[in-house]
Each structure stands twice: as C-alpha cells, then as structure tokens.
Amino acid sequence: MPKRSPQDTNARRIAIIELIAANPLPVEEIVEQLIPKAGRRTVYEDLEWILETFPEHLKRESAGKAHGKHRVTYRWLGHSPY
C-alpha cells in the first residue's frame, strides 16, 4: 500500500470530523462513508488522534449491543475546527 502524505492524513481526519459533526456514527459507518476509503484500523487511529487533540469535542458513546458486541458511536460536539 502506498505511503500517504501528511496532507492526505489531515484531509481524512477533517472528513471524519465533518461526518461525526453531522451525525453520530460508529466506526463501521465512518469507514463506509469516507471518500477516499480508509480501513478500520486507520479510522480507529485517526479517532484516537482526534480524541487526544480535541478531547472536549469528541465523545465516545455506548450505543448498546449489536450482534452480541458492544457498539460505540462517535459524536462531535461544537463547531468544527476546520
């Protein structure tokens, strides 16, 4: 897989923030809606970075269990920094 530039990483993180600012989403739906596509691990890593960088804005919420698995939804509070 080709190495991504810092601009690609920033653009993807901005896109994730925009998605979860519009609607709270679980990782699976973030992965489905991202353009260009990114893998689950990449999205999890980006969400961790966003949480460390903007802890007052990114909220992890329990959405109950789906198919016996605990489901977490991510929500953005406030205005997007971009």
C-alpha positions as CSV (number, residue, x, y, z in Angstrom):
1,M,0.0,0.0,0.0
2,P,1.4,3.4,-0.9
3,K,2.5,5.8,1.8
4,R,0.1,8.7,2.4
5,S,1.2,12.2,2.6
6,P,0.5,14.4,5.7
7,Q,-2.0,16.3,3.6
8,D,-3.9,13.1,2.9
9,T,-3.9,12.3,6.6
10,N,-5.2,15.8,7.5
11,A,-7.8,15.7,4.8
12,R,-9.1,12.3,6.1
13,R,-9.2,13.5,9.7
14,I,-11.1,16.6,8.7
15,A,-13.6,14.4,6.7
16,I,-14.1,12.2,9.8
17,I,-14.8,15.3,12.0
18,E,-17.3,16.5,9.4
19,L,-19.1,13.2,9.2
20,I,-19.5,12.8,13.0
21,A,-20.4,16.5,13.4
22,A,-23.3,15.9,11.1
23,N,-24.4,12.6,12.8
24,P,-23.1,10.4,15.5
25,L,-21.6,7.3,13.8
26,P,-20.0,4.0,14.7
27,V,-16.6,3.2,13.1
28,E,-18.2,0.9,10.6
29,E,-20.4,3.6,9.1
30,I,-17.5,6.1,9.2
31,V,-15.4,3.6,7.1
32,E,-18.3,3.2,4.6
33,Q,-18.9,6.9,4.2
34,L,-15.3,8.1,3.9
35,I,-14.1,9.2,0.5
36,P,-11.4,8.2,-0.4
37,K,-11.8,4.9,1.5
38,A,-9.8,4.1,4.6
39,G,-9.5,0.9,6.6
40,R,-11.0,0.3,10.1
41,R,-7.5,0.4,11.8
42,T,-6.7,3.8,10.1
43,V,-10.1,5.2,11.2
44,Y,-9.5,4.0,14.8
45,E,-6.0,5.6,14.8
46,D,-7.5,8.8,13.4
47,L,-10.2,8.8,16.1
48,E,-7.6,8.3,18.8
49,W,-5.6,11.3,17.4
50,I,-8.7,13.4,17.2
51,L,-9.6,12.5,20.8
52,E,-6.1,13.4,22.0
53,T,-6.1,16.7,20.1
54,F,-9.7,17.7,20.7
55,P,-10.8,15.9,23.9
56,E,-13.5,18.4,24.7
57,H,-15.2,17.9,21.3
58,L,-15.0,14.1,20.5
59,K,-17.3,12.0,22.6
60,R,-17.5,8.2,22.6
61,E,-21.0,7.0,23.4
62,S,-22.3,3.5,24.1
63,A,-24.9,2.6,21.5
64,G,-25.8,-0.8,23.2
65,K,-25.1,-4.2,21.8
66,A,-25.4,-5.3,18.2
67,H,-25.0,-9.0,17.4
68,G,-23.6,-9.6,20.9
69,K,-20.9,-6.9,20.6
70,H,-20.7,-3.6,22.4
71,R,-21.2,-0.8,19.9
72,V,-19.5,2.6,20.3
73,T,-20.8,5.7,18.5
74,Y,-18.6,8.8,18.0
75,R,-20.1,12.3,18.2
76,W,-18.6,15.7,17.6
77,L,-19.7,18.5,20.0
78,G,-19.4,22.1,18.9
79,H,-18.1,23.7,15.8
80,S,-15.5,22.0,13.5
81,P,-12.0,23.5,13.9
82,Y,-11.7,23.4,10.1
